[in-house]
Amino acid sequence: MLSSTGTMNQNVAKRLKNELMSLMMANIPGVTAFPESDNMATWLGSIEGAPGTVYEGLKYKLKISFPSDYPISPPKIIFTTPIYHPNVDQQGNICLDILKEEWSAVYNVQTILLSLQSLLGEPNPASPLNGDAARLWENQEEYKRTVLKHYSDNSS
């Protein structure tokens, strides 16, 4: 993230500034991300559950950490708001192919946030980090009750 002089690589910083401007200009409903203070290597973001999903109306905070070789390597993203989801563990780690083996330098913060928003409503129960949530996914009524209880228990 930082060079030995304490500053971020100029190319990475420029790319992130461009991504920030693009994200702000796109003004996508339910999706935000901004640098944490003046540190371009760490961003704080949020996604809201899409309408028509069990996460509709719920807002989740994220922490995005960019590696020194971004965009060659993907950022590390964790949910800081506890979430009950088949592809997210209790520490907020996310199982999403584009953040791992399917990463491409053409992706940016905007595409990642939109993918995460999509993942909320369309999880991959076959690749779970939370086995209980994956098993319960088939029963949407019970799943939604569990999501709402987990959200209210952890958002106070």
N, C-alpha and C positions, 0 to 999 in steps of 0.2 A: 504494500500500500504506500509506504513512505520510503523515500530514498534515504541514504545515510545523512543527507543534509536536512532531513525532516520535511521535505516537500514531496508532493506527489509528482510522478512522471508527467511531463507537460502534455504528452499525447493523450494519456488517460484522463487527465484533468480537462483537456479540451473536449474530448468525447463526452465526458459526463456533463459538462456545461451545456453542450449541444442537446444531449438527451433531456436534461432538465427543461430547457427552453421548449423542446418539442412536446414534452409531456404537459407543460403548462399551457401551451397553445392549443393542444388537442382538447383540453378541458373535458375529459371523459368522466361521465357520471359514476360516482362510487369508487374512484381510483385516484389516489394521491401519493406523492413521494417528494421529499425535499431533503437536501443535505442536513445532517445534524450539525447545528451551529455553522462554523466555517470549515468543517471537515468534509471535503468532497468524497472521501473514501468510505464514509458511513452515512447512509440515508435512513430516514424514518418514513414509513409509508403506511397506507391503510387501504383496505378493500372492503367494500360492502357486498353482502350477498345479493345476487341478481334476483330480480322479480321472478316469481314463480318457482323459486327453489326453497328448500327448507331453511336456508340462511337469509332469506329476504328480510330486509330491515335490520340486520345485524352488521356491526362494523368491527373489523379486526385490524389491529395494528401489527406492523411488520418492522423488522430491522434488516437493512440491506448493507452488506459489507462487500466492497469491491476489492478484488485482489490486484496486486501491482501489475499483472499482465492482462488485466481486463482490456478488451473483450475477448482475448484469446481464451481465457478461463472464465467460467461463469461466476457471478456474485454468489455469496453465501446469504441465504435468506431464511429467517426464522420468524414464526408468529410470536409476537410478544404478548398478545392477548391469548389466553388459553382457548383452545378450540377443540371441539369433539368432531373428528373427521377421520375417515379411513386412511388417508395418506399423510397424516400429521401426527407425530408422537407427542408425548406429554411435555417434552422440552421445546416444542415448537418447530422441530426439524420437519422438512417437507420432502416427500418422495414424489418427484416430478421429473420425467425424463429430460426435459429441456434444461433443467438445472444440473444435469449429470451427463450421461453418455450421449444424449442428443443435443447438447449445447452447440450453438453456432455463433460466431462473431457477428452475424447479421441481426441477432436478437438484441433488444434493448430493454430498458426499464419498462417502457410502455407495454411491449409484447409480453414481458414476464408478468407484470401486474394483471394484464388481461387474461393470461393463461391461468394465473392463480384464482382469479375471480371465476373463471369457467370451471376450474377444478372443484370449487366449492359445491357447485350444483351437479357436477358430473365426475365424481371420484372414480378411482380405479380400485375397486375392492379386491381385485386379484393380486394387487401389489401393496398390501397394507403395512402401515407402520403402527396402526391401532387396530388390532384384530377384533376387539369388541365392536367398534364402530363399523368395521367391514361386515361383520356378521349381521348386525342390526339394520344395515342399509336397505335390505330387501323389504323391511317393514317400515315404510315411510312415516306412518303415523307415530309409531313408537320412537323412531329415529328422531323425528322433529321434536317430540317431547323431551328426549334426552339432550338434544342440541340446546334447546331453550333453557332447560334446567342448568346445564353446564355453563351456559353463557351468563345467566343471572347469578349463579353462585360465584362466578369469577370476575364479574365486571363491576363489583362494588368497591 
